[in-house]
Amino acid sequence: MLIKETLGNTAETPLAGKQPEYLYLEWFEITKRILRKETEAGREVAVKLWQEGQRLQDGDILWQDSDTAIVVSILPCEAIVVTPMNLLQMGTICYEIGNKHLPLFIQDNQVLVPYEAPLFRLLATTGYEPQIQKRKLLNMLKANVQPHAHTSESTSSQTLFTKILNLTIKS
């Protein structure tokens, strides 16, 4: 079965009595544009998402008929969880993790990253009180800079990154 787009998400679109058939994915599989997996019932599914930056989300409905809906379920994994005490800590923690080029997740006012022992030790020795928890990593920050132009575009159409860059440029 070939899936080229999602039909919605169970958070906004109820299954209306359909039986969910889960397609279990690891957190790192949600960014893949081409994916071949089997659902929990053994149904083979090929996902081909061509739109740039499109990611599967927990609860995405990939296919449905009158009885069944194939739904994405992201598996929990071992993660480092840090709860920043203020905005400065949030920025520093995110900088330290980003400086290591690791994926970063923000959920419930916490910073999460897939478990890595060296990063855990670094965060612990710098006083951030990291914890190791089994969690679903759901809200990955987009690390790619969006394409932008250097013309006289209005600031409302600029990305946040472009706005920050423009603040650093001397007039």
C-alpha positions in Angstrom: 0.0 0.0 0.0 1.5 3.4 -1.1 0.8 6.4 1.1 1.6 9.9 -0.3 -0.1 12.1 2.3 -1.8 12.0 5.6 -5.6 12.1 6.0 -5.6 14.0 9.3 -4.6 13.3 12.8 -6.5 11.6 15.6 -6.1 14.7 17.7 -8.5 16.6 15.4 -10.2 13.9 13.4 -11.9 11.1 15.4 -11.8 7.6 14.0 -15.6 7.4 14.2 -15.7 3.8 15.3 -13.0 2.5 13.1 -10.5 0.1 14.6 -7.0 1.6 14.7 -4.2 -0.4 13.1 -0.9 1.1 14.3 2.2 1.7 12.3 4.9 1.9 15.0 7.8 4.2 14.3 11.0 5.2 16.1 11.5 8.9 16.6 14.2 9.1 13.9 11.9 7.6 11.3 9.4 10.5 11.3 11.7 12.6 9.2 12.3 10.1 6.5 10.6 10.9 3.2 10.5 7.3 2.0 9.7 4.6 4.4 8.7 0.9 4.1 7.3 -0.7 7.3 4.6 -3.2 8.4 1.7 -2.3 10.7 1.1 -4.2 13.9 -1.3 -6.5 11.9 1.5 -7.2 9.3 0.1 -5.0 6.5 3.0 -3.6 4.4 3.0 0.1 4.0 5.2 2.3 1.8 5.2 6.0 2.8 6.5 8.5 0.2 6.2 12.1 1.4 7.5 14.4 -1.3 6.7 17.8 0.3 9.9 19.4 1.7 10.0 19.4 5.5 6.9 17.2 5.9 7.1 14.9 8.9 4.9 12.2 10.2 3.3 12.9 13.6 2.0 10.7 16.4 -1.6 10.0 15.6 -1.4 10.7 11.8 -4.0 8.8 9.8 -2.3 7.3 6.8 -5.2 5.2 5.3 -8.7 4.2 6.2 -11.6 2.1 5.0 -15.1 1.6 6.5 -13.7 -0.6 9.4 -10.0 0.2 9.9 -7.6 3.2 10.0 -3.8 3.0 9.8 -2.5 5.3 12.5 1.1 6.4 13.2 2.3 5.7 16.8 5.8 6.9 17.8 7.5 4.5 20.2 8.8 5.7 23.5 12.6 5.7 23.8 15.2 6.4 26.5 15.6 10.2 26.6 17.4 12.9 28.5 14.9 15.2 30.0 15.8 18.6 31.4 13.4 21.2 32.9 14.9 24.6 32.6 14.3 27.0 35.5 14.3 30.2 33.3 14.7 31.5 29.8 18.5 31.8 30.2 18.8 28.1 31.1 16.5 27.2 28.2 18.7 29.0 25.8 22.0 27.6 27.2 20.7 24.0 27.3 19.4 24.3 23.7 22.7 25.8 22.6 24.7 23.0 24.3 22.6 20.3 22.6 22.5 22.1 19.3 26.2 22.6 19.3 26.5 18.8 19.3 24.2 18.6 16.3 21.7 16.4 18.1 18.0 16.4 17.5 16.1 18.5 20.1 12.5 18.2 21.3 10.5 20.7 23.4 7.5 19.2 25.2 5.6 20.4 28.3 8.2 23.1 29.0 11.0 20.5 29.0 13.9 19.9 26.7 14.3 16.3 25.5 17.0 14.6 23.5 17.6 10.9 22.7 19.8 9.5 25.4 23.5 9.8 24.9 25.8 9.2 27.9 28.4 11.9 27.1 25.6 14.6 26.8 24.0 13.4 30.0 27.3 13.7 31.9 27.9 17.2 30.4 24.4 18.4 31.4 24.8 16.9 34.9 28.2 18.4 35.5 27.0 21.9 34.4 24.2 21.7 37.0 21.1 21.2 34.9 19.8 18.1 36.7 19.0 16.0 33.7 16.9 12.9 34.1 16.7 9.7 32.0 13.1 8.8 31.2 11.3 6.6 28.7 9.3 9.1 26.6 7.7 9.6 23.2 9.8 12.2 21.4 7.1 14.2 19.6 8.0 17.8 18.8 11.3 17.8 17.1 12.6 21.3 16.4 13.3 22.0 12.8 17.0 22.6 12.4 16.9 23.5 8.8 17.0 27.2 7.8 14.1 28.0 5.5 15.0 29.4 2.1 14.9 33.2 2.0 15.7 36.1 -0.3 17.8 39.1 0.4 15.5 41.6 -1.4 13.2 44.3 0.0 10.7 41.7 1.3 8.3 42.6 4.1 9.4 41.4 7.6 6.1 39.5 8.0 7.2 37.0 5.3 10.7 36.5 6.7 11.7 33.5 8.8 12.7 34.0 12.5 16.3 33.2 11.5 16.3 35.9 8.8 14.9 38.5 11.2 17.7 37.7 13.7 20.3 37.9 11.0 18.9 41.3 9.9 19.3 42.6 13.4 23.0 41.8 13.4 23.7 43.5 10.1 24.9 47.1 10.5 22.9 49.6 8.4 
